[in-house]
Amino acid sequence: MNITIVISQIFGIVFTILGLSMIFNKKWTALAIEEMMKNPGLIWLAGLVTLFMGSIIVVLNNFWTSGLPLLITILGWLTLLKGAIILIFPNFTSKYYRKMNIGNIFVWAGILILIIGVILIIL
């Protein structure tokens, strides 16, 4: 099986479940993020895990062609970049997530993540 397809399906499964969780557990998601932002150790761990996942995807699937390989490459680089930003600028990250942790943002974000997840599973 092609590595692009494997990574796409992994992203698809994770995004689909994460999206559903964000839609159906809006208050829980908001509370979890608020609590996480109070704990520097969790922020650091999240950044490290995100950096590792992005690095793995970039190393295994760095194809600047078109279609699904390009989409997975972009997702990999964005994941790597997010991990680096969390680790290098933890105060900025904490302020950003606290600012975003309002209103119905998680429902809309959950819907978007769910749609992307389903598309990645189908492709």
Sequence and secondary structure as in RCSB ss.txt:
>XXXX:A:sequence
MNITIVISQIFGIVFTILGLSMIFNKKWTALAIEEMMKNPGLIWLAGLVTLFMGSIIVVLNNFWTSGLPLLITIL
GWLTLLKGAIILIFPNFTSKYYRKMNIGNIFVWAGILILIIGVILIIL
>XXXX:A:secstr
  HHHHHHHHHHHHHHHHHHHHHHTHHHHHHHHHHHHT HHHHHHHHHHHHHHHHHHHHH    SSHHHHHHHHH
HHHHHHHHHHHHH HHHHHHHHHHHSSTTHHHHHHHHHHHHHHHHHH 
